[in-house]
Amino acid sequence: MSPLPAADPLAPALTHLRAADATLAGVIEAVGAFDLAAPRPGEAPPADHYGALVRSIVGQQVSVAAARAIYLRLVERSGGRTPTPAEVVAADPDELRGAGLSRAKVASLRSLAEHVLSGALELDRLEQLPDEVVLAELVAVRGIGAWTAQMFLMFRLQRPDVLPTGDVGIQRAVQLAYALAERPDAAQLAAIAAPWRPWRTVACRYLWRSLAITPA
């Protein structure tokens, strides 16, 4: 449950990954150093876990630019802040859709708000819970799937050993790095990543980065 370490304490992770997997060692060398604590490109992280989940739901299946625009319209309705769970539940769904949200996303935001208000999802204690428990609690919310929950673990909670086997970017990066004929399925990816434990998040961060320097 410990978060990712800062740049200097990250050395043990990189030492392990280089020794465990020669191919990944080449990826790490090619990518070079970068700040793993930095937010994803184009994303200013919300101040709290609830806001981060709202932002994740808003951003599903749309471009970064579209997600940012919709999120800004949503927070403008609440005076420049993320609407509280009570405000989401009380809001007219059509008004929320006016910010650019689909019906499915409005339903997801309401489900998140209801889980928080009922106490079924206690956001303040997520940092103390094991990864698998956090995943189970998050996917119980309508519209939050495994990928969204894994991104929350990796980028919000900074958990060091998460492997999003369904992420197309990771699949593509592994296909290129390991010279596979096709993108690996979940089982194949898990097998390739087994030596990376307990630093699979770190490995994935490098693999994502590698796509920017690898010809398509």
ABEGO torsion letter per residue (X at the ends): XBBBBBAAAAAAAAAAAAAABAAAAAAAAAAEBBBAABBBBGBBBBABAAAAAAAAAAABGBBAAAAAAAAAAAAAAAGGBBBBAAAAAABBAAAAAAAGBBAAAAAAAAAAAAAAAAGABBAAAAAABBAAAAAAAAAABBGBBAAAAAAAAAAAAGBABBBBAABAAAAAAAAAAAGBABBBBAAAAAAAAAAAOAAAAAAAAAAAAAAAABBX
